[in-house]
């Protein structure tokens, strides 16, 4: 039955993907990864809306939209998943890593505090009670933490549980979100910078400290990073090509991010505002606006039931917290727990210099600004925490820093590939330095809004035909 549940998630996500981006050519890796993220996002939103409305969170009720979307995908035909074998190097790496992560995840118990106190128990509560009960979610005796955290990950746990999946299956389902993160990175970077850059980006993400550890735990940090990173890559693609489907898919990814963790909203807001600023258009604000509307039911329900956050001090912070030793502790702690090697920042700076020289300053601003702003926002959380700051940082910083760290890891190969700033302005002789002999390294089309990867061609990835 768990395979049926997974197929329903995947086909439902694919159905919405086809509705929003029918003309896109994502390839096998991109299609499967985006479909999984989309299906889980639909599940999280549907479970929340159904629960807030007082209806039972039965899998056949919350799964109805996925079933309808899955049927719609069967009726649609296209070449979205077609791709050349030579472009699948990064995809093959993702598949191998994903299989390894899934095999490990299936054999481990839920022993981490956050698995118990935030994610797994709330998922079990949805599954066993069959409804969203504020008296349970606000029960201090159960030692719940972060009572206002949204329900995407708990929804996935409850979904798995109701289809007969045990504790190991919960871990596998959440681990697949981390695998989808790698798949989206492979697709997004290959699309903009070529297959070699994609291979470097995927390897860099996996090399991040604690990535494998949190990929197999029932926590929301890598899931939030997956959605936020996908949204950023779609915004970067839109800056180059201005295809409307990129913003539509970006809205789905943004919704997934805000439905996973509270800080996901901060990540998306930063990326959308920066993209809108550099583009001097309001269109990139659409993803965060749509995500805010989708998030409204949970936001209202939490306030109506007075569910708060146990690690946020609502009182005015003492000025000494900003000017004294506390701020130094925070900066030092975040630097100590930064998930990727510090010298990678030097590589990022060198890569950014290449991008700036090639006129791709907008991409640099979005990536660097979102990463830096995210770190600043996370630092602010530790400023207002009522907990002892050192222990709070030691227990959580290596998790919450995943998104900005992975964004910098992706930025290195993305910037280093000397590709033109816009498909509409490129010279046909320009080629990326990170290029292999496949369609992903081909020159972009000169037609505005059309990339060589999405032009009308038989395999969906080769150069566009006249």
Long-range contacts (C-beta under 8 A, 24 or more apart in sequence): 1-163, 1-164, 1-165, 2-160, 2-163, 2-164, 2-165, 2-169, 4-163, 5-59, 5-159, 5-160, 5-163, 5-165, 6-173, 8-39, 8-63, 8-66, 8-67, 8-70, 9-36, 9-39, 9-40, 9-43, 9-66, 9-159, 10-35, 10-36, 10-39, 11-35, 11-39, 11-66, 11-69, 11-70, 11-73, 11-74, 12-38, 12-39, 12-42, 12-43, 12-63, 12-65, 12-66, 12-67, 12-68, 12-69, 12-70, 13-37, 13-38, 13-39, 13-40, 13-41, 13-42, 13-66, 13-69, 14-38, 14-39, 14-69, 14-70, 14-73, 15-66, 15-68, 15-69, 15-70, 15-71, 15-72, 15-73, 16-42, 16-69, 16-252, 17-73, 17-80, 17-249, 18-72, 18-73, 18-76, 18-78, 18-80, 19-69, 19-72, 20-245, 20-248, 20-249, 20-252, 21-245, 21-246, 21-248, 21-249, 22-76, 22-78, 22-80, 22-245, 23-245, 23-454, 24-80, 24-243, 24-245, 24-249, 24-454, 25-79, 25-80, 25-82, 25-453, 25-454, 25-460, 25-461, 26-80, 26-81, 26-187, 27-81, 27-82, 27-83, 27-87, 27-88, 27-91, 27-187, 27-190, 27-460, 27-461, 28-81, 28-83, 28-88, 28-91, 29-83, 29-88, 29-90, 29-91, 29-94, 29-183, 29-186, 29-187, 30-183, 30-184, 30-186, 30-187, 30-188, 30-191, 31-80, 31-81, 32-81, 32-180, 32-183, 33-94, 33-179, 33-180, 33-181, 33-182, 33-183, 33-184, 33-186, 33-187, 34-180, 34-183, 34-184, 34-187, 34-230, 34-249, 36-176, 36-177, 36-180, 37-177, 37-180, 37-184, 37-226, 37-227, 37-230, 37-252, 37-253, 37-256, 38-249, 38-252, 38-256, 39-66, 40-152, 40-156, 40-177, 40-256, 41-152, 41-227, 41-252, 41-253, 41-255, 41-256, 41-259, 42-66, 42-69, 43-152, 43-155, 43-156, 43-159, 44-150, 44-151, 44-152, 44-153, 44-155, 44-156, 44-256, 44-259, 44-260, 45-255, 45-259, 45-294, 47-126, 47-151, 47-155, 47-158, 47-159, 48-132, 48-150, 48-151, 48-155, 48-259, 48-297, 48-298, 49-297, 51-126, 51-131, 51-132, 51-151, 52-132, 52-297, 52-298, 52-300, 52-301, 53-297, 54-131, 55-131, 56-130, 56-131, 57-126, 57-130, 57-131, 57-132, 57-158, 58-130, 58-162, 59-159, 59-162, 59-163, 62-155, 62-159, 63-159, 79-458, 79-459, 79-460, 80-460, 81-460, 82-458, 82-459, 82-460, 82-461, 83-459, 83-460, 83-461, 84-438, 84-439, 84-459, 84-461, 84-462, 86-195, 86-436, 86-437, 86-438, 86-439, 87-190, 87-195, 87-438, 87-439, 87-440, 87-461, 89-195, 89-196, 89-198, 89-199, 89-436, 90-186, 90-189, 90-190, 90-195, 90-198, 90-199, 90-201, 90-202, 91-183, 91-186, 93-182, 93-186, 93-199, 93-202, 93-203, 94-179, 94-182, 94-183, 94-186, 94-202, 97-179, 97-182, 97-202, 97-206, 98-176, 98-179, 98-182, 98-183, 101-175, 101-178, 101-179, 101-212, 101-215, 101-216, 102-172, 102-175, 102-176, 102-179, 104-212, 104-216, 105-168, 105-171, 105-172, 105-174, 105-175, 105-215, 105-216, 106-168, 106-169, 106-171, 106-172, 107-168, 108-168, 108-171, 108-216, 108-217, 109-167, 110-167, 110-170, 110-171, 110-217, 110-218, 112-217, 112-218, 112-219, 113-395, 114-145, 114-217, 114-219, 114-399, 115-217, 115-218, 115-219, 116-143, 117-143, 117-144, 117-145, 118-144, 118-145, 118-146, 118-149, 118-219, 118-220, 119-153, 119-154, 119-157, 119-218, 119-219, 119-220, 120-154, 120-157, 120-170, 120-218, 122-151, 122-154, 122-157, 123-153, 123-154, 123-155, 123-156, 123-157, 123-158, 123-161, 123-170, 123-218, 124-157, 124-158, 124-161, 125-154, 126-151, 126-154, 126-155, 126-157, 126-158, 127-157, 127-158, 127-161, 127-162, 132-301, 134-301, 134-305, 134-307, 137-305, 137-307, 138-305, 138-306, 138-307, 145-310, 145-311, 146-262, 146-309, 146-310, 146-311, 147-302, 147-307, 147-308, 147-309, 147-310, 148-262, 148-302, 148-307, 148-308, 148-309, 149-220, 149-261, 149-262, 150-258, 150-259, 150-260, 150-261, 150-262, 150-295, 150-298, 151-259, 151-298, 152-220, 152-223, 152-256, 152-259, 152-260, 153-218, 153-219, 153-220, 153-223, 153-260, 157-218, 170-218, 171-216, 171-217, 171-218, 174-217, 174-218, 174-219, 174-223, 175-215, 175-216, 177-222, 177-223, 177-226, 178-211, 178-214, 178-215, 178-222, 178-223, 178-226, 179-215, 180-226, 181-205, 181-222, 181-225, 181-226, 181-229, 181-230, 181-406, 182-206, 184-226, 184-229, 184-230, 184-233, 185-229, 185-233, 185-406, 185-410, 188-230, 188-233, 188-234, 188-236, 188-237, 188-410, 189-233, 189-410, 189-413, 189-414, 190-440, 191-237, 191-440, 191-451, 191-453, 192-233, 192-236, 192-237, 192-240, 192-414, 192-417, 192-419, 193-413, 193-414, 193-416, 193-417, 193-419, 193-432, 193-434, 194-417, 194-419, 194-432, 194-434, 194-435, 194-436, 194-440, 194-441, 195-436, 195-438, 195-440, 195-441, 196-413, 196-434, 196-435, 196-436, 196-441, 197-413, 197-414, 197-416, 197-417, 197-432, 197-434, 198-413, 198-440, 200-412, 200-413, 200-434, 201-409, 201-410, 201-412, 201-413, 201-414, 204-340, 204-344, 204-409, 204-410, 204-412, 204-413, 205-406, 205-409, 205-410, 207-340, 207-409, 208-339, 208-340, 208-402, 208-405, 208-406, 208-409, 209-339, 209-340, 209-398, 210-339, 210-398, 210-399, 210-402, 211-339, 211-402, 211-406, 214-399, 214-402, 219-399, 220-260, 220-261, 221-261, 221-399, 221-400, 221-402, 221-403, 222-402, 223-256, 223-260, 223-261, 224-257, 224-260, 224-261, 224-263, 224-264, 224-267, 224-403, 225-402, 225-403, 225-406, 226-256, 227-253, 227-254, 227-256, 227-257, 227-260, 227-264, 228-253, 228-257, 228-264, 228-267, 228-268, 228-271, 228-403, 229-403, 229-406, 229-407, 229-410, 230-256, 231-257, 231-267, 231-268, 231-271, 231-287, 232-271, 232-366, 232-367, 232-370, 232-407, 233-410, 235-271, 235-272, 235-275, 235-284, 235-287, 235-366, 236-275, 236-363, 236-366, 236-367, 236-414, 238-275, 238-283, 238-284, 239-275, 239-278, 239-279, 239-362, 239-363, 239-366, 240-421, 240-422, 240-423, 240-451, 241-422, 241-423, 241-449, 241-450, 241-451, 241-454, 242-448, 242-449, 243-449, 243-454, 247-283, 247-284, 247-286, 247-287, 250-286, 250-287, 251-286, 251-287, 251-290, 251-291, 253-287, 254-287, 254-288, 254-290, 254-291, 255-290, 255-291, 255-294, 255-295, 257-291, 258-291, 258-292, 258-294, 258-295, 259-294, 259-295, 259-298, 262-309, 263-374, 263-377, 263-378, 263-381, 263-400, 263-403, 265-291, 265-292, 265-295, 266-373, 266-374, 266-377, 267-370, 267-374, 267-403, 270-369, 270-370, 270-373, 270-374, 270-377, 271-366, 271-370, 274-365, 274-366, 274-369, 274-370, 274-373, 275-362, 275-366, 277-365, 278-361, 278-362, 278-365, 278-366, 279-362, 311-381, 311-385, 311-386, 311-387, 311-392, 312-381, 312-384, 312-385, 312-386, 313-384, 313-385, 313-386, 317-383, 317-384, 321-383, 322-383, 326-383, 326-389, 327-383, 329-389, 329-390, 329-393, 330-379, 330-382, 330-383, 330-389, 330-393, 331-379, 333-382, 333-389, 333-390, 333-393, 333-394, 333-397, 334-375, 334-378, 334-379, 334-382, 334-393, 334-397, 334-401, 336-397, 337-393, 337-394, 337-397, 337-398, 337-401, 338-401, 338-405, 339-398, 339-401, 339-402, 339-405, 339-406, 340-405, 340-406, 340-408, 340-409, 344-408, 344-409, 344-412, 345-408, 347-412, 348-408, 348-411, 348-412, 348-415, 350-416, 351-411, 351-412, 351-413, 351-414, 351-415, 351-416, 352-411, 352-415, 354-415, 354-416, 354-418, 355-414, 355-415, 355-416, 358-418, 358-419, 358-420, 358-421, 359-420, 359-421, 360-415, 360-419, 360-421, 362-421, 363-414, 363-415, 363-421, 364-415, 367-407, 367-408, 367-410, 367-411, 367-414, 367-415, 368-411, 370-404, 370-407, 371-404, 371-407, 371-408, 371-411, 372-404, 374-403, 374-404, 374-407, 375-401, 375-404, 378-404, 419-444, 420-444, 423-447, 423-448, 423-449, 423-450, 423-451, 423-452, 424-448, 424-449, 439-463
